[in-house]
Amino acid sequence: MSANPSASIDPPRQRALSLETIGMSKAFGALQALDDVSVKIEAGSFHALLGENGAGKSTLVKAIMGYYQADRGQLLLDGRETQIRNPRDARAHGLGMVYQHFTLVPCLTGAENLVISRADAPAIIDWAKEKRALAAFLDRMPFRAPLDVPVATLAAGEKQKLEILKLLYLDQRLLILDEPTSVLTPQEADEILGLLKGMTERKEISVLMITHKFREVTAFADAVSVLRRGRHVGGGRVAEMSTDEMARLMIGDTQIRERAARAGNEAGETVLELAGLTAGDDGGPLVLNAVNLKVRAGEIVGVAGVSGNGQSQLVEVLSGQRLLRDGRIFVRNQPFEPDRDSFYRLKVFGLPEEPLKNAAVPRMTVAENMAFRSFDRPPNATLGWWLSPGPMRAKARELIARYRVKTQSTETAIGDLSGGNVQRAILARELSGDVDVLIVANPCFGLDFASVMEIRSQIMEQRNKGAAVLLVSEDLDEILELSDRVAVMSEGAVNYTSPTALTDRATIGKHMAGHA
Amino acid sequence: MSDNTLLIVLVAILGGALRVSTPFMFVALGECLTEKSGRVNLGLEGTLVLGAMSAYATSYHTGSPWLGVFAAGVAGAALGAMHGAICRLPKVNDIAVGIAMMLFGTGLAFFFGKAYVQPTAPRLDSIPLGGWSDSPQLAQALQINPLIIVGLVVAFLMWWSFANTRWGLILRMSGDSAPSALAMGVSVDLVRFLATTAGGFLAGVGGAFLSLYYPGSWTQGLSSGQGLMAVALVIFARWNPLRCVAAAFLFGAAGAIGPALQSVGITQGYYFFNAAPYILTLFIMIASAGSKHAARDVPGELSITK
């Protein structure tokens, strides 16, 4: 294991590692997860690894990190063949990984997290000495994070920075990032990736980043490798490739549903009206502070904002998960209470974020979950209480086929489906009837490219059919692509709205930060 | 009631608090240690009773009450280790195991303890800290039992270690985020096993106090639910050993209200005042259920919070 990092206060020198895999293969039973993959990450480069879900990206990095042993193939670090038998070995060789979920311990402070992660953490910790060493370490880093408060109180961006700082503190010289920006806002993502890019340019580290987002690849990566079905299907210098090329490599010949074009219809009358919505946090401070917003028929209003400014609470209020303290919701000029009857009568549907948690019962079957809106109405039920599973299954089969949900059967527990397929199943349930109002929150969070395309086109289709769509998203690109109008939330209120065509990223960003 | 009577009552409550709080303190510290590692051991009531029995029996046979205290700790550690070992098996619920262990512990104690209801064993001596006072009541109230000092030292050591030792950080890590601990190569199961065993040891020592100091004999109704109340106490203390001590004193004082009033001749509502700790438990549970602090300080891996 490396020496105490505080000892290495050398000026920047060539510390970045290079990594090369030669003919890596790994099979799980009959599934060939990795098939003869050769990838080279130059020392000091920012390398992107692109691929759909299940393309083998995770298997590849886990084989590199020693979680799996490859069946065949070699690993070269700085040109020397190296055996990595377990994650500890990887760490000792200077390989560090940032996972999709946070691995910091929430109740420990940043400083405690850093010190205990060291293999040579002392039995009795001299905090005065450690604090000095940490301060010296932070002085050498391009970014910092608060170290004296429990990690649980940090924002996602700060946590992600701390995860990366932890690897640097452990003297790791090649960082593997598994979709590092999926929990961040665009600004946070740009900041962190930009700083890492700077470190690679100074040859302090090399970076291998798994991602779905082309914007991040073109903006930050030097080189890219694309995996599809366990094979390395292409790659090269990012400067010499177009996003179309990358997309084609990623998806191959898979049919993608045409993106529904924005039909040029004029937006109609106001359908959804939020009037002074105010809500608190269990008797605590206000999380929604008089939200006013109108959504008209046939338009998508995108709600942007830095996470934690009331967007999730707004969706919770609309879906009945949180009580209003003040304000009214109107649908077609009728007062709307978020109860089952109103949802049905006023044709209000929604796709909340993390649908497995917020819109599904993981242990119930796909068919049952798909029948949540209609299980107590004919033909699924007689007299409102005698349920018939037959029609439910028939309907589920139809929806599964129409929305391309990949599931073994209608009787599979929905929790066993992949994220994209849960999203599709819930969307199928919500969109299969007439929709007047559609409330969508972060619909493409963590999904692969094909699923993203499909789900976005479904949302657009509903708009074209005349639904009023409220789209809450932390992905600004998604909002700019889909919305007719943009609304920005800051500190629990909408402080800016504008037709999408008449605004730009900079203006929206300024309002997201609360500067009007 | 004259001023003097009020003073007597307050002094009696102080003395009672110092006396009665000790078993609460030990069980709470043991439970705190166990819960910090991410596991709940509801069996500490049984541990307490078995500890009391073992201490009394050992003291009777060897003539040394301190050997009895040690024996109580070992018996408690054995029950804790059993709980820890069973909970390592897949898909085992620690709460259910805890309830089973509680019944097992008390049952075992009653089975082996039958023979020790009659005989008298040597008891722990008290330390007179009130010699400077000319008030006999105060001198009596300040008859400190040696175990309370041990408890205070243990509490302080635990509090310090949680923040300043590698073991403390690893324990908190296992209790708050098992995946992170595993990713760092920590055996979460082993940490929890050791924490439950050590927690059992402390609870056993708490039992020794019951049979060797106050009330100072072995009977079947010795504990009357103190081991269970200590679990509520840990929640109230928000998993901080020093606050556990403070909460134990509070519970002890509540338990002493009835006898204190009786000592000045107020017998009205005696049973009601004796129920004070239980009522306090109830109110504390209600108050802390809505507390944001409690929600923030609770170890993330506890099955009661998941």
Chai-1 contact restraints between the chains, C-beta under 6 A:
chainA,res_idxA,chainB,res_idxB,connection_type,confidence,min_distance_angstrom,max_distance_angstrom,comment,restraint_id
A,R88,B,G185,contact,1.0,0.0,6.0,A-B,restraint_1
A,T103,B,S180,contact,1.0,0.0,6.0,A-B,restraint_2
A,T103,B,A183,contact,1.0,0.0,6.0,A-B,restraint_3
A,V105,B,M173,contact,1.0,0.0,6.0,A-B,restraint_4
A,V105,B,D176,contact,1.0,0.0,6.0,A-B,restraint_5
A,V105,B,S177,contact,1.0,0.0,6.0,A-B,restraint_6
A,V105,B,S180,contact,1.0,0.0,6.0,A-B,restraint_7
A,P106,B,D176,contact,1.0,0.0,6.0,A-B,restraint_8
A,P106,B,G300,contact,1.0,0.0,6.0,A-B,restraint_9
A,C107,B,R172,contact,1.0,0.0,6.0,A-B,restraint_10
A,C107,B,D176,contact,1.0,0.0,6.0,A-B,restraint_11
A,E112,B,L169,contact,1.0,0.0,6.0,A-B,restraint_12
A,I116,B,L169,contact,1.0,0.0,6.0,A-B,restraint_13
A,A121,B,R166,contact,1.0,0.0,6.0,A-B,restraint_14
A,A123,B,R166,contact,1.0,0.0,6.0,A-B,restraint_15
A,I124,B,T165,contact,1.0,0.0,6.0,A-B,restraint_16
A,I125,B,N164,contact,1.0,0.0,6.0,A-B,restraint_17
